[in-house]
Amino acid sequence: NMNVSKYGSTILFAAIPLPIIVAALGVLNIPAITVPASDMINKLMAAVPNIIGAGIILLVAYFTAKFIVQILSGLLEGMGINALPQRLGIQGLFTPSFTPTRLIGGIVMLFTMLTASTAAVNTLGIEVISQIFAKVLEFGGGILIGSLILMIGYTLSSIAQNKLSQVTSPAIASIARIAILGLVLAMGLRAMGLADNIVNMAFGFTIGAVAIALSIAFGLGGRDAAKAISTNWARRMIQSSRNKR
């Protein structure tokens, strides 16, 4: 509250002298100086309502999002969301100060403020700034979504590997993790807006690596079985040749 009042008083202190400056420049009656300076100050005065409106939008969005995040955090804590990483075996990703509820609250706050920032920039009425902000927001949103996909995919691949290693061989569990990571990598890169050729190449390399890993795993894992089958075939052939004699 102190910061808001401080910034508000600073803005008012800077805005009050503007009409006085315009009147003083008019008294000078020097067109080469007064006309450009007056035009600049008049444009600034005309932009003040838009700037105030943009600031109000950001303030309302911030306090509204903060209120919603507090309610949402309480509901999620009551549902036991903070205990979910322990059940999934990913408790290492969180700390006592960085809980799943705080992560979800931060994401809600981030997207709320991004939406409010878009509305605030449009309120200013400056087309160039609006276009630049829209491009930056589009690119940053793609990077953010892609990063979230990669983080979630990495977590899911670790969970799948841990669960599969309990019921099957570690090689099969590792292959499953590589396959999940390859799929998630392709999805994340595509969400980031990278070239489709890079995504297709990465996905193709992943499929090839999985195929090679499967071949090696089954080849090494089935070595004893192949040896027993070949020994049995050789024994039958020798026995058959002896019977013919």
N, C-alpha and C positions, 0 to 999 in steps of 0.2 A: 504493500500500500504506500509506503514511503517513497519507493522508487517511482511509482505511477504519478504521485503528486509532484515529485521533483521534476520528472520529465515534462509533465503538463505545465508547470509554472515556467520552465525554461522555454517551451514553445510559445507561450503567451508573451513572455518578456521579449522574445525575438520578433513576434508578429506585430505588437503594438506600435513600434516606431516606424513601420513601413508607410502608413499614410502620411506621417509627418515628413518622412524623407521625400515622398512624391511632391508634397506641397512646397517643400524647400527648394527642390529642383526646378519647379515651375517659377518660383520667384527669381531665380538666377537669369532666366530668359536667354539661355545660351543653347540654341537648338542642337548644335553638334554634340552636346553633352546631355542635355535634359531629355531629348526625345528617345535615344536608345536606353538610357537609364530608366526613364519613366515606363517605357514599354516592358522592360525586364521586370520591374517591380510590379506592374499591373498584372503581368502573366503569373508572377509568383503569388500575388494576392488572389487571383482567380483560381489557382491550384490549391490554396489553403483548405477550402471545404472538402475537396477530394482527398487531400492528405489526412485530414481529420476523420473523414469517413472510413478510409482504409485502416487507420489506427484503431477506430472503434470496432471494425470487423475483426481485427486480430485480437483485441482485448476480449471481446465477447466470446470468440471461438476458443481462446486459451482457457478462460475461466469455466466455460461450459464443458470443454474436454476434460479439464482437471476434475470437475465434479463427477462427470460420467466415469472417469477412470477410478475414482475413489469408490464409487458404488460397485463397479464391475470387479474391482480387486477384492472387495469384501465378499461378493457372491462367489467368486472363484475360489477364494480361500475356504469358504464354507463348504464348497463341493469337494475339497481335498485335491485341488490341482497341483499344489506344491509337493504332494507325495507321489505324483505320477512319475517323475524321473527315477525315483527309487525303484518303482515297480518295473520300469522298462530297462533298467540297468544303465541309464545315462546320467546318473547323478553327478558325474564329473563335470558336466557342462554347466552346472549351476553352483552358486555359492549362497551362504546365508543372506548376503546383501543383494544377490541377483537371482531372484526366484522366477518361476514360470509366470506367476501373476504380474510381477514387475515387467517382464518381457512383453506380455500381452498388453499391459497398460501403456508401455512405451510405443508399441506399434499403433495402438489406437490414437494416442496423442500425436504421433508423427503424421499419420494420414489426415487427421482432423486439421492440423496446422497447415499442411500442404494445400488442402482444399481451401482453407481460409486465405492463405497467401495468394492463391490464384484469383479469388474474388477481390482481394485488396488491390492487387496489381491492375486488374481490369477496372476497378473504381477510379484509379488515377487517370485513366483515359489516355495514356501514352502508348501508342500502338507499337512502337519499336520495343519498349521495355516488356510489353505484354507478349510479343512474339518471342523475344529472347528467353523470357521466363518460361513460356510454354515449352520451348525446345529443351531447355535445361531440365525442366520437370519431367518431360517425356523420357529423356535419356536417363536421368537419375532414377525414375521409377522402374525402368527396365533393369538397370543395374541392381536396384534393391530387390526386386522380385526374383531376378536370377540368383542373387546371393542367398536369398531365403530358400529357394529350391535346392541349391547346392548344400546348404547347411542341413536341411531336413533330409535330403537324400543320403548325406554322409551318416547322419544319425540312424536312419532306417537300415542302411547297409551294415552298420556295426551291430545293430540289434539282430538282424537276420543272420549274420555270421555267428554271433554268440549262441543263438537258438539252434541253428543247424549243426554247429560243432558238438552239441550235446547228443544229437541223435544220428549223426552220420560222420564221415571222415572229415578232418580239417581241410583236405584239398577241395572237397565239394563245397564246403562252407566258404572257402576263399573264392572259388569260382562264382558262387552266387553273389558275393559282395562285389566282385569286379563287374558282373553284369549289371547290378543295380547302379553302381557308380557310373558306368558308361551311359546308361539310359538317363540318369539324372544330369550328367554332364551335358548331354545333348539338349535336354530340356532347358537347363540353366543358360547355356550359351544362346539358344534361340530366344529365350525371354529377354536376354540382354541386348538383342538386336544385332548380333554379330552375323557375318555372312553365312548364308546357308551352306556354302561349300565347306567352310571350316567345320560346321556342325556335322554335316554328312561324313566328312573325313574322320572326325573324332569318333563318331558312332561306328563307322566301318572298322577303324582300328580296334575299337573295343570288342566288336563281334569277332574279329580275327583273333584277338588275344584270348577271348573266351574259348574259341574253337581249339586253338593250340593247347590251352591249359587243360581242356577236357581230354584231348588226345593223349597228352602226357600223363594225366591223372589215371585214366583208364588203362593206359599202356603199362604204367608202373604198378598200378593196383591189381591188374589182371595177369601179372607175370607168372605168379605161381599157378594160377588156373590154366594158363596156356601151356606151361611146362607139364602139368599133369595130363592134359589132353594129348599133347604130342607124345608123351611117354606111353600112354595107353594105346595110341595108334601104332606106335612102333612095336609094342609088345604083341599086338594082334597080328601085325604083318609078319613078324618073326614066327609066331605060333602057326599062322596059316601056311607059311612056306614049309615049316617042318611037317605039318600034317600031309601036305601034298607029297613029300618024299616018302 
